[in-house]
């Protein structure tokens, strides 16, 4: 068997063991939820301004703030960066 196959096979076995609740050695990454409303307030924008500035639909932003949905993927990353460096992000987007 190739080294790549063995690596994939090991990963799959770990994933199956983890799914069954066994201690598999698999590394699990958990992400804390983003308080979207707090991020927006930190930036000092209305919902409409925040949505327009960061390319988020107003409806989606409202769902995030109400807790109906949570941002995932690139949206989560963007919000985390905005939370830490809002002025930097805004200055980059203004260019």
Gaussian input, Z-matrix of N, CA and C with variables (Angstrom, degrees):
# hf/3-21g

backbone

0 1
 N
 C     1     B1
 C     2     B2     1     A1
 N     3     B3     2     A2     1     D1
 C     4     B4     3     A3     2     D2
 C     5     B5     4     A4     3     D3
 N     6     B6     5     A5     4     D4
 C     7     B7     6     A6     5     D5
 C     8     B8     7     A7     6     D6
 N     9     B9     8     A8     7     D7
 C    10    B10     9     A9     8     D8
 C    11    B11    10    A10     9     D9
 N    12    B12    11    A11    10    D10
 C    13    B13    12    A12    11    D11
 C    14    B14    13    A13    12    D12
 N    15    B15    14    A14    13    D13
 C    16    B16    15    A15    14    D14
 C    17    B17    16    A16    15    D15
 N    18    B18    17    A17    16    D16
 C    19    B19    18    A18    17    D17
 C    20    B20    19    A19    18    D18
 N    21    B21    20    A20    19    D19
 C    22    B22    21    A21    20    D20
 C    23    B23    22    A22    21    D21
 N    24    B24    23    A23    22    D22
 C    25    B25    24    A24    23    D23
 C    26    B26    25    A25    24    D24
 N    27    B27    26    A26    25    D25
 C    28    B28    27    A27    26    D26
 C    29    B29    28    A28    27    D27
 N    30    B30    29    A29    28    D28
 C    31    B31    30    A30    29    D29
 C    32    B32    31    A31    30    D30
 N    33    B33    32    A32    31    D31
 C    34    B34    33    A33    32    D32
 C    35    B35    34    A34    33    D33
 N    36    B36    35    A35    34    D34
 C    37    B37    36    A36    35    D35
 C    38    B38    37    A37    36    D36
 N    39    B39    38    A38    37    D37
 C    40    B40    39    A39    38    D38
 C    41    B41    40    A40    39    D39
 N    42    B42    41    A41    40    D40
 C    43    B43    42    A42    41    D41
 C    44    B44    43    A43    42    D42
 N    45    B45    44    A44    43    D43
 C    46    B46    45    A45    44    D44
 C    47    B47    46    A46    45    D45
 N    48    B48    47    A47    46    D46
 C    49    B49    48    A48    47    D47
 C    50    B50    49    A49    48    D48
 N    51    B51    50    A50    49    D49
 C    52    B52    51    A51    50    D50
 C    53    B53    52    A52    51    D51
 N    54    B54    53    A53    52    D52
 C    55    B55    54    A54    53    D53
 C    56    B56    55    A55    54    D54
 N    57    B57    56    A56    55    D55
 C    58    B58    57    A57    56    D56
 C    59    B59    58    A58    57    D57
 N    60    B60    59    A59    58    D58
 C    61    B61    60    A60    59    D59
 C    62    B62    61    A61    60    D60
 N    63    B63    62    A62    61    D61
 C    64    B64    63    A63    62    D62
 C    65    B65    64    A64    63    D63
 N    66    B66    65    A65    64    D64
 C    67    B67    66    A66    65    D65
 C    68    B68    67    A67    66    D66
 N    69    B69    68    A68    67    D67
 C    70    B70    69    A69    68    D68
 C    71    B71    70    A70    69    D69
 N    72    B72    71    A71    70    D70
 C    73    B73    72    A72    71    D71
 C    74    B74    73    A73    72    D72
 N    75    B75    74    A74    73    D73
 C    76    B76    75    A75    74    D74
 C    77    B77    76    A76    75    D75
 N    78    B78    77    A77    76    D76
 C    79    B79    78    A78    77    D77
 C    80    B80    79    A79    78    D78
 N    81    B81    80    A80    79    D79
 C    82    B82    81    A81    80    D80
 C    83    B83    82    A82    81    D81
 N    84    B84    83    A83    82    D82
 C    85    B85    84    A84    83    D83
 C    86    B86    85    A85    84    D84
 N    87    B87    86    A86    85    D85
 C    88    B88    87    A87    86    D86
 C    89    B89    88    A88    87    D87
 N    90    B90    89    A89    88    D88
 C    91    B91    90    A90    89    D89
 C    92    B92    91    A91    90    D90
 N    93    B93    92    A92    91    D91
 C    94    B94    93    A93    92    D92
 C    95    B95    94    A94    93    D93
 N    96    B96    95    A95    94    D94
 C    97    B97    96    A96    95    D95
 C    98    B98    97    A97    96    D96
 N    99    B99    98    A98    97    D97
 C   100   B100    99    A99    98    D98
 C   101   B101   100   A100    99    D99
 N   102   B102   101   A101   100   D100
 C   103   B103   102   A102   101   D101
 C   104   B104   103   A103   102   D102
 N   105   B105   104   A104   103   D103
 C   106   B106   105   A105   104   D104
 C   107   B107   106   A106   105   D105
 N   108   B108   107   A107   106   D106
 C   109   B109   108   A108   107   D107
 C   110   B110   109   A109   108   D108
 N   111   B111   110   A110   109   D109
 C   112   B112   111   A111   110   D110
 C   113   B113   112   A112   111   D111
 N   114   B114   113   A113   112   D112
 C   115   B115   114   A114   113   D113
 C   116   B116   115   A115   114   D114
 N   117   B117   116   A116   115   D115
 C   118   B118   117   A117   116   D116
 C   119   B119   118   A118   117   D117
 N   120   B120   119   A119   118   D118
 C   121   B121   120   A120   119   D119
 C   122   B122   121   A121   120   D120
 N   123   B123   122   A122   121   D121
 C   124   B124   123   A123   122   D122
 C   125   B125   124   A124   123   D123
 N   126   B126   125   A125   124   D124
 C   127   B127   126   A126   125   D125
 C   128   B128   127   A127   126   D126
 N   129   B129   128   A128   127   D127
 C   130   B130   129   A129   128   D128
 C   131   B131   130   A130   129   D129
 N   132   B132   131   A131   130   D130
 C   133   B133   132   A132   131   D131
 C   134   B134   133   A133   132   D132
 N   135   B135   134   A134   133   D133
 C   136   B136   135   A135   134   D134
 C   137   B137   136   A136   135   D135
 N   138   B138   137   A137   136   D136
 C   139   B139   138   A138   137   D137
 C   140   B140   139   A139   138   D138
 N   141   B141   140   A140   139   D139
 C   142   B142   141   A141   140   D140
 C   143   B143   142   A142   141   D141
 N   144   B144   143   A143   142   D142
 C   145   B145   144   A144   143   D143
 C   146   B146   145   A145   144   D144
 N   147   B147   146   A146   145   D145
 C   148   B148   147   A147   146   D146
 C   149   B149   148   A148   147   D147
 N   150   B150   149   A149   148   D148
 C   151   B151   150   A150   149   D149
 C   152   B152   151   A151   150   D150
 N   153   B153   152   A152   151   D151
 C   154   B154   153   A153   152   D152
 C   155   B155   154   A154   153   D153
 N   156   B156   155   A155   154   D154
 C   157   B157   156   A156   155   D155
 C   158   B158   157   A157   156   D156
 N   159   B159   158   A158   157   D157
 C   160   B160   159   A159   158   D158
 C   161   B161   160   A160   159   D159
 N   162   B162   161   A161   160   D160
 C   163   B163   162   A162   161   D161
 C   164   B164   163   A163   162   D162
 N   165   B165   164   A164   163   D163
 C   166   B166   165   A165   164   D164
 C   167   B167   166   A166   165   D165
 N   168   B168   167   A167   166   D166
 C   169   B169   168   A168   167   D167
 C   170   B170   169   A169   168   D168
 N   171   B171   170   A170   169   D169
 C   172   B172   171   A171   170   D170
 C   173   B173   172   A172   171   D171
 N   174   B174   173   A173   172   D172
 C   175   B175   174   A174   173   D173
 C   176   B176   175   A175   174   D174
 N   177   B177   176   A176   175   D175
 C   178   B178   177   A177   176   D176
 C   179   B179   178   A178   177   D177
 N   180   B180   179   A179   178   D178
 C   181   B181   180   A180   179   D179
 C   182   B182   181   A181   180   D180
 N   183   B183   182   A182   181   D181
 C   184   B184   183   A183   182   D182
 C   185   B185   184   A184   183   D183
 N   186   B186   185   A185   184   D184
 C   187   B187   186   A186   185   D185
 C   188   B188   187   A187   186   D186
 N   189   B189   188   A188   187   D187
 C   190   B190   189   A189   188   D188
 C   191   B191   190   A190   189   D189
 N   192   B192   191   A191   190   D190
 C   193   B193   192   A192   191   D191
 C   194   B194   193   A193   192   D192
 N   195   B195   194   A194   193   D193
 C   196   B196   195   A195   194   D194
 C   197   B197   196   A196   195   D195
 N   198   B198   197   A197   196   D196
 C   199   B199   198   A198   197   D197
 C   200   B200   199   A199   198   D198
 N   201   B201   200   A200   199   D199
 C   202   B202   201   A201   200   D200
 C   203   B203   202   A202   201   D201
 N   204   B204   203   A203   202   D202
 C   205   B205   204   A204   203   D203
 C   206   B206   205   A205   204   D204
 N   207   B207   206   A206   205   D205
 C   208   B208   207   A207   206   D206
 C   209   B209   208   A208   207   D207
 N   210   B210   209   A209   208   D208
 C   211   B211   210   A210   209   D209
 C   212   B212   211   A211   210   D210
 N   213   B213   212   A212   211   D211
 C   214   B214   213   A213   212   D212
 C   215   B215   214   A214   213   D213
 N   216   B216   215   A215   214   D214
 C   217   B217   216   A216   215   D215
 C   218   B218   217   A217   216   D216
 N   219   B219   218   A218   217   D217
 C   220   B220   219   A219   218   D218
 C   221   B221   220   A220   219   D219
 N   222   B222   221   A221   220   D220
 C   223   B223   222   A222   221   D221
 C   224   B224   223   A223   222   D222
 N   225   B225   224   A224   223   D223
 C   226   B226   225   A225   224   D224
 C   227   B227   226   A226   225   D225
 N   228   B228   227   A227   226   D226
 C   229   B229   228   A228   227   D227
 C   230   B230   229   A229   228   D228
 N   231   B231   230   A230   229   D229
 C   232   B232   231   A231   230   D230
 C   233   B233   232   A232   231   D231
 N   234   B234   233   A233   232   D232
 C   235   B235   234   A234   233   D233
 C   236   B236   235   A235   234   D234
 N   237   B237   236   A236   235   D235
 C   238   B238   237   A237   236   D236
 C   239   B239   238   A238   237   D237
 N   240   B240   239   A239   238   D238
 C   241   B241   240   A240   239   D239
 C   242   B242   241   A241   240   D240
 N   243   B243   242   A242   241   D241
 C   244   B244   243   A243   242   D242
 C   245   B245   244   A244   243   D243
 N   246   B246   245   A245   244   D244
 C   247   B247   246   A246   245   D245
 C   248   B248   247   A247   246   D246
 N   249   B249   248   A248   247   D247
 C   250   B250   249   A249   248   D248
 C   251   B251   250   A250   249   D249
 N   252   B252   251   A251   250   D250
 C   253   B253   252   A252   251   D251
 C   254   B254   253   A253   252   D252
 N   255   B255   254   A254   253   D253
 C   256   B256   255   A255   254   D254
 C   257   B257   256   A256   255   D255
 N   258   B258   257   A257   256   D256
 C   259   B259   258   A258   257   D257
 C   260   B260   259   A259   258   D258
 N   261   B261   260   A260   259   D259
 C   262   B262   261   A261   260   D260
 C   263   B263   262   A262   261   D261
 N   264   B264   263   A263   262   D262
 C   265   B265   264   A264   263   D263
 C   266   B266   265   A265   264   D264
 N   267   B267   266   A266   265   D265
 C   268   B268   267   A267   266   D266
 C   269   B269   268   A268   267   D267
 N   270   B270   269   A269   268   D268
 C   271   B271   270   A270   269   D269
 C   272   B272   271   A271   270   D270
 N   273   B273   272   A272   271   D271
 C   274   B274   273   A273   272   D272
 C   275   B275   274   A274   273   D273
 N   276   B276   275   A275   274   D274
 C   277   B277   276   A276   275   D275
 C   278   B278   277   A277   276   D276
 N   279   B279   278   A278   277   D277
 C   280   B280   279   A279   278   D278
 C   281   B281   280   A280   279   D279
 N   282   B282   281   A281   280   D280
 C   283   B283   282   A282   281   D281
 C   284   B284   283   A283   282   D282

   B1=1.4565
   B2=1.5179
   B3=1.2979
   B4=1.4566
   B5=1.5232
   B6=1.3035
   B7=1.4661
   B8=1.5318
   B9=1.3264
   B10=1.4640
   B11=1.5272
   B12=1.3201
   B13=1.4661
   B14=1.5220
   B15=1.3159
   B16=1.4625
   B17=1.5261
   B18=1.3173
   B19=1.4643
   B20=1.5302
   B21=1.3226
   B22=1.4701
   B23=1.5257
   B24=1.3187
   B25=1.4630
   B26=1.5314
   B27=1.3159
   B28=1.4650
   B29=1.5216
   B30=1.3304
   B31=1.4681
   B32=1.5114
   B33=1.3168
   B34=1.4638
   B35=1.5263
   B36=1.3164
   B37=1.4693
   B38=1.5281
   B39=1.3440
   B40=1.4701
   B41=1.5273
   B42=1.3327
   B43=1.4660
   B44=1.5295
   B45=1.3166
   B46=1.4711
   B47=1.5260
   B48=1.3230
   B49=1.4651
   B50=1.5225
   B51=1.3291
   B52=1.4685
   B53=1.5322
   B54=1.3292
   B55=1.4661
   B56=1.5270
   B57=1.3312
   B58=1.4657
   B59=1.5236
   B60=1.3468
   B61=1.4578
   B62=1.5117
   B63=1.3152
   B64=1.4620
   B65=1.5222
   B66=1.3231
   B67=1.4644
   B68=1.5278
   B69=1.3238
   B70=1.4586
   B71=1.5212
   B72=1.3046
   B73=1.4558
   B74=1.5166
   B75=1.3225
   B76=1.4613
   B77=1.5271
   B78=1.3128
   B79=1.4530
   B80=1.5232
   B81=1.3273
   B82=1.4572
   B83=1.5246
   B84=1.3223
   B85=1.4603
   B86=1.5199
   B87=1.3146
   B88=1.4549
   B89=1.5186
   B90=1.3263
   B91=1.4484
   B92=1.5208
   B93=1.3180
   B94=1.4562
   B95=1.5261
   B96=1.3308
   B97=1.4593
   B98=1.5282
   B99=1.3174
   B100=1.4572
   B101=1.5264
   B102=1.3359
   B103=1.4617
   B104=1.5205
   B105=1.3169
   B106=1.4601
   B107=1.5223
   B108=1.3078
   B109=1.4719
   B110=1.5260
   B111=1.3160
   B112=1.4678
   B113=1.5261
   B114=1.3256
   B115=1.4693
   B116=1.5220
   B117=1.3130
   B118=1.4719
   B119=1.5228
   B120=1.3254
   B121=1.4710
   B122=1.5238
   B123=1.3368
   B124=1.4655
   B125=1.5225
   B126=1.3201
   B127=1.4601
   B128=1.5326
   B129=1.3209
   B130=1.4591
   B131=1.5148
   B132=1.3264
   B133=1.4628
   B134=1.5196
   B135=1.3255
   B136=1.4576
   B137=1.5250
   B138=1.3245
   B139=1.4626
   B140=1.5262
   B141=1.3093
   B142=1.4637
   B143=1.5367
   B144=1.3384
   B145=1.4652
   B146=1.5293
   B147=1.3267
   B148=1.4650
   B149=1.5280
   B150=1.3282
   B151=1.4603
   B152=1.5313
   B153=1.3170
   B154=1.4647
   B155=1.5246
   B156=1.3251
   B157=1.4682
   B158=1.5179
   B159=1.3356
   B160=1.4562
   B161=1.5271
   B162=1.3474
   B163=1.4554
   B164=1.5129
   B165=1.3217
   B166=1.4638
   B167=1.5212
   B168=1.3143
   B169=1.4608
   B170=1.5280
   B171=1.3007
   B172=1.4606
   B173=1.5237
   B174=1.3080
   B175=1.4707
   B176=1.5195
   B177=1.3282
   B178=1.4619
   B179=1.5165
   B180=1.3216
   B181=1.4596
   B182=1.5232
   B183=1.3077
   B184=1.4717
   B185=1.5242
   B186=1.3178
   B187=1.4706
   B188=1.5294
   B189=1.3193
   B190=1.4694
   B191=1.5189
   B192=1.3215
   B193=1.4667
   B194=1.5254
   B195=1.3037
   B196=1.4616
   B197=1.5265
   B198=1.3292
   B199=1.4589
   B200=1.5141
   B201=1.3375
   B202=1.4663
   B203=1.5225
   B204=1.3211
   B205=1.4629
   B206=1.5114
   B207=1.3212
   B208=1.4628
   B209=1.5245
   B210=1.3421
   B211=1.4665
   B212=1.5285
   B213=1.3287
   B214=1.4578
   B215=1.5226
   B216=1.2997
   B217=1.4560
   B218=1.5205
   B219=1.3339
   B220=1.4608
   B221=1.5379
   B222=1.3312
   B223=1.4610
   B224=1.5256
   B225=1.3195
   B226=1.4703
   B227=1.5191
   B228=1.3218
   B229=1.4659
   B230=1.5218
   B231=1.3291
   B232=1.4577
   B233=1.5261
   B234=1.3151
   B235=1.4639
   B236=1.5309
   B237=1.3261
   B238=1.4708
   B239=1.5280
   B240=1.3376
   B241=1.4631
   B242=1.5243
   B243=1.3262
   B244=1.4765
   B245=1.5228
   B246=1.3247
   B247=1.4649
   B248=1.5260
   B249=1.3411
   B250=1.4669
   B251=1.5149
   B252=1.3319
   B253=1.4701
   B254=1.5330
   B255=1.3337
   B256=1.4672
   B257=1.5264
   B258=1.3218
   B259=1.4764
   B260=1.5222
   B261=1.3123
   B262=1.4610
   B263=1.5242
   B264=1.3127
   B265=1.4596
   B266=1.5158
   B267=1.3196
   B268=1.4643
   B269=1.5243
   B270=1.3229
   B271=1.4602
   B272=1.5187
   B273=1.3133
   B274=1.4649
   B275=1.5260
   B276=1.3206
   B277=1.4671
   B278=1.5208
   B279=1.3197
   B280=1.4671
   B281=1.5315
   B282=1.3288
   B283=1.4753
   B284=1.4944
   A1=109.67
   A2=115.61
   A3=119.40
   A4=110.15
   A5=114.38
   A6=120.27
   A7=110.77
   A8=116.93
   A9=120.73
   A10=110.69
   A11=116.66
   A12=120.55
   A13=110.54
   A14=117.01
   A15=120.90
   A16=111.00
   A17=116.82
   A18=120.96
   A19=110.68
   A20=115.56
   A21=119.89
   A22=110.52
   A23=116.66
   A24=121.07
   A25=110.56
   A26=117.34
   A27=121.57
   A28=110.47
   A29=115.79
   A30=120.24
   A31=112.39
   A32=116.51
   A33=120.52
   A34=111.46
   A35=116.98
   A36=120.42
   A37=110.60
   A38=116.41
   A39=120.31
   A40=110.63
   A41=116.57
   A42=120.39
   A43=110.94
   A44=116.86
   A45=120.76
   A46=110.30
   A47=117.10
   A48=120.41
   A49=110.62
   A50=116.85
   A51=120.83
   A52=110.31
   A53=116.95
   A54=121.32
   A55=111.38
   A56=116.79
   A57=121.02
   A58=112.45
   A59=116.61
   A60=120.69
   A61=114.69
   A62=116.77
   A63=120.42
   A64=110.10
   A65=115.96
   A66=121.04
   A67=107.38
   A68=115.75
   A69=119.98
   A70=113.90
   A71=116.94
   A72=119.49
   A73=112.27
   A74=116.61
   A75=120.72
   A76=109.04
   A77=115.86
   A78=121.44
   A79=107.92
   A80=116.22
   A81=121.58
   A82=108.21
   A83=116.03
   A84=121.36
   A85=108.72
   A86=115.56
   A87=119.90
   A88=108.23
   A89=115.44
   A90=120.59
   A91=109.27
   A92=114.66
   A93=118.45
   A94=109.21
   A95=116.74
   A96=118.97
   A97=111.02
   A98=115.09
   A99=121.33
   A100=108.05
   A101=117.12
   A102=120.91
   A103=106.98
   A104=115.72
   A105=122.27
   A106=111.18
   A107=116.61
   A108=119.88
   A109=110.36
   A110=117.68
   A111=121.21
   A112=110.64
   A113=116.92
   A114=120.25
   A115=109.66
   A116=116.31
   A117=120.64
   A118=111.36
   A119=116.41
   A120=119.68
   A121=111.25
   A122=116.98
   A123=121.02
   A124=110.53
   A125=116.09
   A126=121.18
   A127=110.50
   A128=116.92
   A129=121.26
   A130=113.98
   A131=116.50
   A132=120.63
   A133=110.66
   A134=114.84
   A135=120.22
   A136=107.57
   A137=115.83
   A138=118.96
   A139=110.74
   A140=116.35
   A141=121.36
   A142=110.90
   A143=117.30
   A144=121.44
   A145=111.12
   A146=115.75
   A147=120.93
   A148=110.34
   A149=116.35
   A150=120.67
   A151=110.65
   A152=117.23
   A153=121.05
   A154=111.66
   A155=117.32
   A156=121.39
   A157=112.79
   A158=117.36
   A159=120.67
   A160=113.92
   A161=116.66
   A162=120.13
   A163=114.57
   A164=116.03
   A165=122.19
   A166=107.30
   A167=117.69
   A168=117.82
   A169=108.58
   A170=115.52
   A171=120.91
   A172=110.88
   A173=117.05
   A174=120.93
   A175=111.87
   A176=116.49
   A177=120.65
   A178=110.32
   A179=117.00
   A180=121.03
   A181=110.47
   A182=117.28
   A183=120.74
   A184=111.34
   A185=117.15
   A186=120.13
   A187=110.83
   A188=117.06
   A189=120.27
   A190=110.34
   A191=116.30
   A192=119.71
   A193=111.63
   A194=118.23
   A195=121.57
   A196=112.01
   A197=116.81
   A198=120.41
   A199=114.27
   A200=116.88
   A201=120.52
   A202=110.87
   A203=115.88
   A204=122.63
   A205=109.31
   A206=116.12
   A207=122.34
   A208=108.20
   A209=116.62
   A210=118.59
   A211=110.57
   A212=115.83
   A213=122.17
   A214=109.57
   A215=115.88
   A216=122.24
   A217=113.71
   A218=116.62
   A219=120.97
   A220=113.69
   A221=116.65
   A222=119.57
   A223=110.52
   A224=117.19
   A225=121.73
   A226=110.10
   A227=116.10
   A228=120.35
   A229=110.11
   A230=116.88
   A231=120.33
   A232=111.00
   A233=117.10
   A234=120.15
   A235=111.81
   A236=117.43
   A237=120.60
   A238=110.17
   A239=116.99
   A240=120.76
   A241=110.12
   A242=117.09
   A243=120.61
   A244=110.05
   A245=117.61
   A246=121.04
   A247=111.47
   A248=116.80
   A249=120.13
   A250=113.28
   A251=117.48
   A252=121.81
   A253=111.28
   A254=117.78
   A255=118.87
   A256=113.85
   A257=117.33
   A258=119.38
   A259=111.00
   A260=116.69
   A261=120.91
   A262=110.55
   A263=117.40
   A264=121.31
   A265=110.27
   A266=116.26
   A267=119.52
   A268=111.66
   A269=117.44
   A270=119.27
   A271=111.42
   A272=117.74
   A273=120.99
   A274=110.74
   A275=116.88
   A276=120.12
   A277=112.12
   A278=117.92
   A279=121.57
   A280=112.66
   A281=116.60
   A282=119.61
   A283=112.43
   D1=147.58
   D2=179.18
   D3=-77.18
   D4=160.14
   D5=179.41
   D6=-62.96
   D7=-37.61
   D8=179.37
   D9=-64.26
   D10=-43.85
   D11=179.42
   D12=-62.06
   D13=-44.67
   D14=-179.78
   D15=-61.32
   D16=-38.84
   D17=178.56
   D18=-65.08
   D19=-44.60
   D20=178.60
   D21=-64.19
   D22=-43.18
   D23=-179.89
   D24=-61.68
   D25=-43.02
   D26=178.15
   D27=-61.63
   D28=-44.40
   D29=178.92
   D30=-61.34
   D31=-41.90
   D32=178.97
   D33=-64.96
   D34=-41.41
   D35=178.21
   D36=-62.63
   D37=-41.33
   D38=177.56
   D39=-63.77
   D40=-41.96
   D41=-179.36
   D42=-63.84
   D43=-42.05
   D44=179.19
   D45=-64.99
   D46=-44.34
   D47=178.47
   D48=-61.83
   D49=-42.41
   D50=179.23
   D51=-62.94
   D52=-42.95
   D53=-179.98
   D54=-62.37
   D55=-29.74
   D56=178.31
   D57=-85.38
   D58=1.30
   D59=177.67
   D60=86.10
   D61=10.85
   D62=-179.73
   D63=-89.12
   D64=153.67
   D65=176.40
   D66=-74.77
   D67=105.18
   D68=-170.29
   D69=-107.12
   D70=-12.11
   D71=-174.73
   D72=86.48
   D73=-0.70
   D74=178.85
   D75=-68.86
   D76=142.25
   D77=177.48
   D78=-91.00
   D79=122.62
   D80=-178.87
   D81=-110.87
   D82=124.34
   D83=178.85
   D84=-101.01
   D85=121.86
   D86=177.45
   D87=-115.12
   D88=136.95
   D89=-176.55
   D90=-110.84
   D91=134.90
   D92=178.44
   D93=-73.37
   D94=147.93
   D95=180.00
   D96=-65.51
   D97=153.84
   D98=178.89
   D99=-97.59
   D100=128.80
   D101=174.58
   D102=-85.94
   D103=88.92
   D104=-172.42
   D105=-61.57
   D106=-40.70
   D107=-179.29
   D108=-63.34
   D109=-40.62
   D110=178.75
   D111=-65.18
   D112=-38.88
   D113=177.72
   D114=-63.06
   D115=-46.76
   D116=-179.72
   D117=-61.50
   D118=-43.60
   D119=179.83
   D120=-65.94
   D121=-35.87
   D122=177.85
   D123=-61.21
   D124=-36.34
   D125=178.93
   D126=-77.34
   D127=-20.57
   D128=177.36
   D129=78.16
   D130=37.84
   D131=-178.53
   D132=-120.13
   D133=154.37
   D134=171.04
   D135=-73.60
   D136=168.29
   D137=177.53
   D138=-58.38
   D139=-44.35
   D140=-178.12
   D141=-61.93
   D142=-44.87
   D143=179.85
   D144=-64.43
   D145=-45.42
   D146=-177.98
   D147=-62.44
   D148=-46.90
   D149=-179.68
   D150=-60.24
   D151=-45.47
   D152=-179.42
   D153=-66.67
   D154=-39.81
   D155=-177.40
   D156=-65.86
   D157=-34.43
   D158=-173.83
   D159=-111.76
   D160=10.79
   D161=175.13
   D162=68.72
   D163=35.71
   D164=179.80
   D165=-110.96
   D166=137.96
   D167=177.09
   D168=-68.48
   D169=145.85
   D170=-178.81
   D171=-60.61
   D172=-39.68
   D173=178.50
   D174=-62.41
   D175=-43.19
   D176=178.66
   D177=-63.05
   D178=-45.05
   D179=178.92
   D180=-58.58
   D181=-43.48
   D182=179.70
   D183=-63.69
   D184=-40.81
   D185=177.58
   D186=-63.35
   D187=-40.24
   D188=177.91
   D189=-62.84
   D190=-46.41
   D191=-177.20
   D192=-66.96
   D193=-32.55
   D194=179.61
   D195=-81.20
   D196=-9.51
   D197=179.12
   D198=83.95
   D199=7.56
   D200=178.17
   D201=-68.66
   D202=-33.17
   D203=-179.58
   D204=-138.96
   D205=164.02
   D206=176.14
   D207=-122.82
   D208=141.51
   D209=176.09
   D210=-68.46
   D211=146.10
   D212=179.74
   D213=-131.14
   D214=163.85
   D215=173.04
   D216=57.72
   D217=-134.00
   D218=-176.81
   D219=-59.28
   D220=-32.72
   D221=178.89
   D222=-64.06
   D223=-42.05
   D224=178.02
   D225=-62.24
   D226=-43.78
   D227=179.86
   D228=-62.45
   D229=-47.31
   D230=179.52
   D231=-57.66
   D232=-46.01
   D233=-178.53
   D234=-64.96
   D235=-36.97
   D236=176.98
   D237=-63.61
   D238=-42.48
   D239=179.65
   D240=-67.36
   D241=-43.02
   D242=177.97
   D243=-60.86
   D244=-39.21
   D245=179.72
   D246=-62.35
   D247=-36.51
   D248=-177.55
   D249=-87.45
   D250=-37.33
   D251=-174.85
   D252=-136.50
   D253=63.15
   D254=-175.14
   D255=-61.16
   D256=-41.47
   D257=-178.16
   D258=-65.58
   D259=-39.46
   D260=179.42
   D261=-63.40
   D262=-47.06
   D263=-179.53
   D264=-61.50
   D265=-45.84
   D266=-179.96
   D267=-63.39
   D268=-37.93
   D269=179.17
   D270=-68.09
   D271=-36.71
   D272=177.43
   D273=-67.35
   D274=-41.63
   D275=-179.83
   D276=-69.16
   D277=-24.92
   D278=-178.21
   D279=-77.41
   D280=-13.59
   D281=-177.23
   D282=-74.53

